[in-house]
Amino acid sequence: MAMSATSSSTISFFSSSIFLTSPSQNSKFLSTSLKFTSMKTTTKTIFHSQNPASSKTLIRSELATLPILSFDGEKIGETSLDLKSAPPETARAVVHRGIITDQQNKRRGTASTLTRGEVRGGGKKPYPQKKTGRARRGSQRTPLRPGGGVVFGPKPKDWSIKINRKEKRLAISTALSSATVNAIVVEDFSDKFDKPKTKEFIEAMKRWGIDPKEKSMFLLTEVSDNVKLSSRNIGTLKLLTPRTLNLFDILNSDKLVLTQPSVDYLNKMYGIDYEGETEDDEDYEEEEEEDEEEEAVEGGEADDTSNVAE
């Protein structure tokens, strides 16, 4: 994972202008196919303490002005995205810790092998100790024999690591603020599809200046069935909701497509005016706990099934 995180060809985030001395060094920004006005960005610094001179940890606010496109691909207005962002000297470390935490917490940790004491059989000494001319052996389940135990093999373990809630939120907002270089806002198109049609969805992407061969991420607050069915056959497209928003898909995408409701959600949850936990956060935590309980139950059922099979 560490190797893929440092590759600019796989993770577009590390080639973003937030880590470069000038936006002109970003090849993706230069090669963008959008024919609209360039994004306007305003940066302001926020101090954690009341005394700016004594504060060492700073959080920036990235205010980006994005064009709003109609379903036909015409510019109909502008909107602003004001997100918190880590300073350039620590942004890479914050996002790296967030993505490593996400990837490592997905590991089930169920790999297991049997030692020589757990393998079935091998209780009887295969032949006498002496007078056979062969090497002495006390069990047929020694690790030196086929079918024997495994030495230092994997055992079930918990791979999960902890990350502070504020740090995780800052990692997501930093990744989003850097992705605004290649982001656009489109009007709500949930009612534009009368029936599922992948061809029409691809044509709409081309009107918005998005190459279907490039990786793109759509963030929608509500996904209609026709939109979901029309886009699911496009292998380079990720259709996310606020519940499924994650760091990997943000970093792995070349284009970010938002709607006005999703922009309002990002400004509310990851913007400078965010004050603390909301009902959405509590619901999200409850869903995470339920998912963990379901995975634990599924793991227990799988172990019971394997024991019955034996």
C-alpha positions as CSV (number, residue, x, y, z in Angstrom):
1,M,0.0,0.0,0.0
2,A,2.9,2.3,0.8
3,M,4.2,1.8,-2.8
4,S,0.9,2.6,-4.4
5,A,0.5,5.7,-2.2
6,T,3.6,7.3,-3.5
7,S,2.9,6.6,-7.2
8,S,1.5,9.7,-8.9
9,S,0.2,7.6,-11.8
10,T,-2.1,5.7,-9.4
11,I,-3.0,8.3,-6.8
12,S,-3.7,11.6,-8.4
13,F,-3.8,13.4,-5.0
14,F,0.0,13.5,-4.6
15,S,0.3,15.3,-8.0
16,S,-2.1,18.0,-6.9
17,S,-1.2,21.6,-6.7
18,I,-1.4,21.6,-2.9
19,F,2.0,19.8,-2.8
20,L,3.6,21.8,-5.6
21,T,5.4,25.1,-5.5
22,S,3.2,26.4,-8.3
23,P,0.0,25.1,-10.0
24,S,1.7,25.1,-13.4
25,Q,3.7,22.0,-12.3
26,N,0.5,19.9,-12.2
27,S,0.3,18.0,-15.5
28,K,-3.3,17.0,-14.8
29,F,-4.3,20.6,-14.3
30,L,-2.7,21.6,-17.6
31,S,-4.3,18.7,-19.6
32,T,-7.8,19.2,-18.3
33,S,-10.4,19.3,-21.0
34,L,-12.7,21.8,-19.4
35,K,-13.3,24.8,-21.5
36,F,-14.7,27.0,-18.8
37,T,-13.1,29.6,-16.6
38,S,-10.3,28.4,-14.3
39,M,-11.0,27.8,-10.6
40,K,-10.4,30.6,-8.2
41,T,-8.8,29.7,-4.9
42,T,-8.5,31.8,-1.7
43,T,-6.5,30.6,1.3
44,K,-6.7,31.8,4.8
45,T,-5.0,30.5,7.9
46,I,-6.8,29.5,11.1
47,F,-5.0,29.3,14.5
48,H,-5.9,26.7,17.1
49,S,-5.1,28.9,20.0
50,Q,-6.1,32.5,20.7
51,N,-2.4,33.6,20.4
52,P,-1.3,33.2,16.8
53,A,2.4,33.7,17.7
54,S,2.4,30.7,20.1
55,S,0.4,28.4,17.9
56,K,2.4,25.7,16.1
57,T,-0.5,23.7,14.5
58,L,-2.3,25.6,11.8
59,I,-5.3,24.7,9.7
60,R,-5.9,26.5,6.4
61,S,-9.2,27.2,4.8
62,E,-9.3,26.5,1.0
63,L,-12.0,28.6,-0.6
64,A,-12.5,27.4,-4.2
65,T,-15.0,28.8,-6.8
66,L,-16.3,26.1,-9.1
67,P,-18.4,26.4,-12.2
68,I,-21.9,24.9,-12.3
69,L,-22.7,23.1,-15.5
70,S,-26.1,22.2,-16.8
71,F,-27.1,18.8,-18.0
72,D,-26.3,20.0,-21.6
73,G,-22.8,21.1,-20.5
74,E,-23.3,24.8,-20.5
75,K,-22.1,27.0,-17.6
76,I,-25.1,28.3,-15.7
77,G,-23.3,29.8,-12.6
78,E,-20.7,29.4,-9.9
79,T,-20.5,28.0,-6.4
80,S,-18.0,28.1,-3.6
81,L,-16.4,25.2,-1.7
82,D,-14.8,26.3,1.6
83,L,-13.0,23.3,3.2
84,K,-10.4,23.0,6.0
85,S,-7.0,21.9,4.8
86,A,-3.8,20.9,6.5
87,P,-0.7,23.1,5.9
88,P,1.5,21.9,3.0
89,E,4.3,20.7,5.2
90,T,2.0,18.2,7.1
91,A,-0.8,17.6,4.5
92,R,1.0,14.6,3.0
93,A,1.5,12.9,6.4
94,V,-2.1,13.5,7.5
95,V,-3.6,12.1,4.4
96,H,-1.2,9.1,4.4
97,R,-2.1,8.2,7.9
98,G,-5.8,8.4,7.0
99,I,-5.5,6.2,4.0
100,I,-3.3,3.6,5.8
101,T,-5.8,3.5,8.6
102,D,-8.7,2.9,6.2
103,Q,-6.9,0.1,4.3
104,Q,-5.5,-1.6,7.4
105,N,-8.9,-1.6,9.2
106,K,-10.4,-3.4,6.3
107,R,-8.3,-6.5,7.0
108,R,-10.3,-9.3,8.5
109,G,-7.3,-10.9,10.2
110,T,-8.9,-14.4,9.9
111,A,-5.9,-16.2,8.3
112,S,-5.0,-19.2,10.4
113,T,-2.8,-22.3,10.3
114,L,-2.4,-25.4,12.5
115,T,0.6,-26.1,14.5
116,R,1.9,-29.6,15.1
117,G,-0.1,-29.8,18.2
118,E,-3.3,-28.9,16.4
119,V,-3.0,-31.1,13.4
120,R,-5.2,-34.2,13.5
121,G,-3.2,-37.4,14.0
122,G,0.4,-38.0,14.8
123,G,-0.2,-39.4,18.3
124,K,1.5,-42.7,17.8
125,K,5.3,-43.1,17.3
126,P,5.6,-44.2,13.7
127,Y,8.4,-46.7,14.3
128,P,10.8,-47.7,17.1
129,Q,13.5,-45.3,18.2
130,K,16.4,-47.7,17.4
131,K,17.4,-50.7,15.2
132,T,15.7,-49.4,12.0
133,G,18.6,-47.4,10.5
134,R,16.3,-44.4,10.0
135,A,16.2,-41.0,11.6
136,R,14.4,-41.0,14.9
137,R,10.8,-39.6,14.7
138,G,8.2,-39.2,17.3
139,S,5.2,-38.0,15.2
140,Q,4.0,-38.0,11.6
141,R,2.8,-34.5,12.1
142,T,6.2,-32.9,12.4
143,P,6.6,-29.7,10.4
144,L,9.3,-31.5,8.4
145,R,6.7,-33.8,6.8
146,P,3.9,-33.2,4.3
147,G,0.6,-32.8,6.2
148,G,2.4,-31.7,9.3
149,G,2.0,-28.6,11.3
150,V,3.1,-25.1,10.2
151,V,6.0,-23.3,12.0
152,F,5.3,-19.6,12.8
153,G,2.2,-19.6,10.6
154,P,-0.4,-16.8,10.7
155,K,-3.0,-16.8,13.4
156,P,-6.1,-14.7,13.7
157,K,-5.2,-11.2,14.9
158,D,-6.7,-7.7,15.1
159,W,-5.0,-5.4,12.5
160,S,-7.1,-2.3,13.3
161,I,-5.4,0.9,14.3
162,K,-6.9,4.0,15.8
163,I,-7.0,7.5,14.3
164,N,-8.4,10.5,16.0
165,R,-11.8,11.7,14.7
166,K,-10.6,15.2,14.0
167,E,-7.5,13.9,12.2
168,K,-9.6,11.6,10.0
169,R,-11.9,14.5,9.2
170,L,-9.0,16.8,8.4
171,A,-7.5,14.1,6.1
172,I,-10.7,13.9,4.1
173,S,-11.2,17.6,3.9
174,T,-7.5,18.1,2.8
175,A,-8.0,15.5,0.0
176,L,-11.2,17.1,-1.1
177,S,-9.7,20.6,-1.2
178,S,-6.8,19.4,-3.3
179,A,-9.1,17.6,-5.6
180,T,-11.0,20.8,-6.4
181,V,-8.3,21.5,-9.0
182,N,-10.1,18.9,-11.2
183,A,-13.6,19.3,-9.8
184,I,-16.8,20.5,-11.4
185,V,-20.3,21.0,-10.2
186,V,-23.3,19.9,-12.3
187,E,-27.0,20.5,-11.7
188,D,-29.1,17.7,-10.3
189,F,-29.6,15.1,-13.0
190,S,-31.5,12.5,-11.1
191,D,-34.7,13.1,-13.1
192,K,-32.9,13.4,-16.5
193,F,-32.9,9.6,-17.1
194,D,-36.3,8.1,-17.9
195,K,-34.8,4.6,-18.1
196,P,-31.4,3.1,-17.4
197,K,-29.1,3.9,-20.4
198,T,-25.3,3.7,-20.1
199,K,-24.8,5.3,-23.5
200,E,-26.7,8.4,-22.4
201,F,-24.7,8.7,-19.2
202,I,-21.4,8.5,-21.2
203,E,-22.6,11.2,-23.5
204,A,-23.5,13.4,-20.5
205,M,-19.9,12.9,-19.1
206,K,-18.4,14.0,-22.4
207,R,-20.6,17.1,-22.4
208,W,-19.2,17.9,-19.0
209,G,-15.6,17.5,-20.3
210,I,-15.0,14.2,-18.6
211,D,-13.2,11.4,-20.5
212,P,-14.9,8.1,-19.8
213,K,-11.5,6.4,-19.8
214,E,-10.3,8.5,-16.9
215,K,-11.1,7.7,-13.3
216,S,-13.9,9.9,-12.1
217,M,-15.8,10.1,-8.8
218,F,-19.4,11.3,-8.5
219,L,-20.6,12.5,-5.1
220,L,-24.4,12.7,-4.9
221,T,-26.6,13.1,-1.9
222,E,-29.4,11.0,-3.4
223,V,-28.9,8.4,-6.2
224,S,-31.9,7.4,-8.3
225,D,-32.3,3.9,-9.5
226,N,-32.0,4.9,-13.2
227,V,-28.7,6.9,-12.5
228,K,-27.3,4.0,-10.5
229,L,-28.1,1.4,-13.2
230,S,-26.9,3.7,-16.0
231,S,-23.5,4.2,-14.4
232,R,-22.7,0.8,-12.9
233,N,-21.3,-0.6,-16.1
234,I,-18.7,2.2,-16.4
235,G,-15.6,0.7,-14.8
236,T,-13.7,3.9,-14.3
237,L,-16.6,5.6,-12.5
238,K,-17.3,5.6,-8.7
239,L,-20.7,6.8,-7.6
240,L,-20.6,7.7,-3.9
241,T,-22.9,9.2,-1.4
242,P,-22.0,11.0,1.9
243,R,-22.3,7.7,3.7
244,T,-19.8,6.0,1.3
245,L,-17.4,8.9,0.9
246,N,-13.8,7.6,1.6
247,L,-10.2,8.7,1.2
248,F,-9.1,6.0,-1.3
249,D,-11.8,6.9,-3.9
250,I,-11.0,10.6,-3.6
251,L,-7.2,10.0,-4.1
252,N,-7.7,7.4,-6.8
253,S,-9.9,9.6,-9.1
254,D,-8.8,12.0,-11.8
255,K,-12.0,14.0,-11.9
256,L,-14.4,15.0,-9.1
257,V,-18.1,15.7,-10.0
258,L,-20.4,17.3,-7.4
259,T,-23.9,18.5,-7.3
260,Q,-25.1,21.6,-5.4
261,P,-26.6,19.5,-2.5
262,S,-23.3,17.6,-2.2
263,V,-21.4,20.9,-2.1
264,D,-23.6,22.2,0.6
265,Y,-23.0,18.9,2.5
266,L,-19.2,19.2,2.2
267,N,-19.3,22.9,3.3
268,K,-21.4,21.9,6.3
269,M,-19.4,18.7,7.4
270,Y,-15.9,19.6,6.3
271,G,-16.0,23.4,6.1
272,I,-14.7,26.1,8.4
273,D,-18.0,26.5,10.1
274,Y,-18.2,22.9,11.4
275,E,-18.5,23.1,15.2
276,G,-18.9,19.5,16.4
277,E,-20.8,16.3,16.1
278,T,-24.2,16.3,14.4
279,E,-26.9,13.8,14.0
280,D,-25.2,12.6,10.8
281,D,-22.0,11.8,12.7
282,E,-23.9,9.8,15.3
283,D,-25.9,7.9,12.7
284,Y,-22.7,7.1,10.9
285,E,-21.0,5.8,14.0
286,E,-24.0,3.6,14.8
287,E,-23.8,2.2,11.3
288,E,-20.1,1.5,11.7
289,E,-20.8,-0.4,14.9
290,E,-23.6,-2.4,13.3
291,D,-21.3,-3.3,10.4
292,E,-18.6,-4.5,12.8
293,E,-21.1,-6.6,14.8
294,E,-22.3,-8.2,11.5
295,E,-18.8,-9.0,10.4
296,A,-18.1,-10.6,13.8
297,V,-21.2,-12.7,13.6
298,E,-20.3,-13.7,10.0
299,G,-16.8,-14.7,11.1
300,G,-18.2,-16.7,14.0
301,E,-20.6,-18.5,11.7
302,A,-17.8,-19.3,9.3
303,D,-15.7,-20.8,12.1
304,D,-18.7,-22.9,13.3
305,T,-19.2,-24.2,9.7
306,S,-15.5,-25.2,9.4
307,N,-15.6,-27.0,12.7
308,V,-18.7,-29.0,11.7
309,A,-17.0,-29.9,8.4
310,E,-14.1,-31.3,10.2
